[in-house]
Amino acid sequence: MNKLYTTLFCLFLLRLFAVTTAEISAAEPQTNILTSHKDAVRLNYWQIAVDVYSKDSLPALPDSLWQLFNPALDDYRYTEGNWLIKTGISIPDTLNPKVVYGLFPVNLVTAYEIYWDGVKTGQTGVIGNNIESEKPGDFNYHLPLAQELLTPGKHTIVIRLSDYNNIPSWKWYYGDVLLGRYDVLMNKISRLYYQAFFVTGILLIPFLFNLFLYFARKRKMEHLLFGLICFVVILDSLTMLLPMLIEMRNTYIYLQYYSYNVITFLFTVLFPAFFIYLFSFDKKIIWVIAAITLILFFFFTDIGNLFNVMALTVLIFSSIITMVALYKRREESVVISAGIIAAWGGYYFDFAFAGLATTMVICTSFSIARQFARKERTEKEAQLKSARLENELLKKNINPHFVLNTLTSIIAWLRKDTPSAVRLIEALADEFRMVNQISSLKQIPLKQELELCRAHLKIMSYRKGADYKLETTDIDEESTIPPMILHTLVENGLTHGYENKTAGTFVIRQKNNPGSVQYIISNDGEFNPEDSKGSTGFGSRYIMGRLEESYPGKWKFISNKTPGGWESVIEIRRS
Amino acid sequence: MRILIVEDERPTAEDIKLLTEQILKNEVTSIHIETTLESAKFYLKEKPVDVLLLDLNLNARDGFDLLKSAVSGSFHTIVISANISRAIEAFEYGVLDFIPKPYNIERLKAAFRRLKSSHALDGYAVKYLSVKTGFEIRIIPIEDIRYFKADNIYTELHLSDGRVVIHDKSIKQLIPLLPANYFRIHKSYLVDTGKIETIQTLGGGKNNVILKSGETLPVSRKIIGRLKASLDLQKDRSGRNI
């Protein structure tokens, strides 16, 4: 984020430059002043003259040829050509002889020579009169000044420059020149670079982490967006750091400018988009924001106000989204609001992007960490719940009472009718085998569920000395449902509706509606009026637990006494 | 002997009937099956029985309410159930025996033998007696009973607060349910030996016991020897304990 500070640093200067030149264009030429207790001064009050290209030394031009420089006048004139620019510097007192001073051109293109009191003291690149003859200068060009040049009194600085190799949208006069203590200015520059390295290093971790999370966690967009935000800020830092890492011509300035534009735009769109996802708002809003940002970007920004306008835009969008989130009491909206407030503070201190990026990375990391903790908790709860459902499933069918009563019945049948006893044992084995197969599954084919119901009805027919049947209509046997929910309904019906009946029919129907599927389970049992509460009790709890596990929020379960018995309806909505 | 089997699985009920008939042979005068709680209650109201064979878990409903009213009746209750978790509680309320499922003929035989036993099995004795008072069932802890007095085919329970309530079972029927320290001192009297203060010897081989609560009850001649021995034994025990 502090890399953006660098950008700001440069463009901040530009902005002042524009303002001050506008101010002085009407006034008398003034001069810059460097005193012994000043670290640095930005050179203003430039005059300009068109230069005639030659390899000769500096021509002595009459004052009448110089005019006050005002970039607001004729943009096109400064895209390509040779110029001389000049300003005065006044040193009222004796400077400390132990301190080295230097000239620091910033963003000045393409090739130039520096003359101090008419004597050529420095040069970067080679001045030319076309793209071939001109050689661009160094990106990191600084000129230490010899002690004897800085005597008290008035001095003239002339810069002779040519600009052919640069790309036209960047004008040389966007550049700036600082005069000051060499050590202090060098320190400032290296500090900016260190900060940029620091930021890159720090953001690399959340970037990689969120990228990994995006792929690991079912492609959750907020992780991708947050990773991208980090990546954009890293790109910004790298844009600044590149000339520091490798030798760069100062034509890189254009690339840098272009890159900052894109990055600023991305940043302005990505942050609100991230909030939209974080707070689960309508994703279409992102397109509206992107469109507004694009319009602002192309029609309402220029080199001087780009950062300001974009910083305001991103702050306003983010604030609105966060306020709505706060109003709707979305998770994490409080933490993010704190970050937004801090970001406004940063904006006030001309620190908008850096401030926003910093506070946002902190707040969102915090909130993502919290979300994680929460998610882990709910996942654990869900796991526990699944385990409990599985346990209930097993308990329902392999519960000791069921087994002991069935064994008792088997013994009774053995004494009376051995083949029946064998068939009962087989039905019991069938049911157990199926329960064993499905106990750990969350979904089973309907076919298997129906077999399970049939096996159970067979067992109970032998046990009760009755005849219970299962009929099905319109069943799609390949569709799947959570295990043992129909079985539970059959079992419940059998337990409560057939005390006095020795025959019973259970009917399971499937009804496919446009947006949902219904399973209707009915029977012809006799139920007491007080049994009509229906949807409480262990069986219903199991069914509802299973439905919620498989179709969260998309199911309905109705269970009611009917004139001829009992009917339960399970409805599952598709998506 | 008139027997009612209450069991919601008819094949099992019929099996129990078969085994019961094998055990009791011609002692059985009638044997009947009911498969629901309601029909069982109805049957009990209408027809006298001597032994009720009861499954506690009928169609997933708690048979304990039926049990509490059944044990207040003039017949004995034997529970046959897979749900043994409430066996102790069933004994405390006065069931004669509790047969876990799956049962077998030996276990059933043992249960019927207990009909003639002189006291409950160690640790399985009744703790409460259910008494019908009007339409409700009153539960009386047995330590609140000073003594039992025969009243025709019923038994008077003389309570520590001075009241007397009637239990539908005869003294003979109560004996197999009560712990070993309950002693039938007379054809008409049954007391907890722990509640006897002293034995009063009258002339002519007649004896009385004086209870700690003050009552004087007659002791039958045939019993006095065993009663004294049993009291001595208790004294010994308590002496050793001290």
Interface residues (C-beta under 8 A of the other chain):
Chain A: P400 H401 L404 N405 L407 T408 S409 I411 A412 W413 R415 K416 Y462 R463 K464 G465 A466 T495 H496 Y498 E499 N500 T502
Chain B: D8 E9 R10 P11 T12 E14 D15 L18 T35 T36 S39 N57 L58 N59 A60 A82 N83 P100 K101 P102 Y103 N104
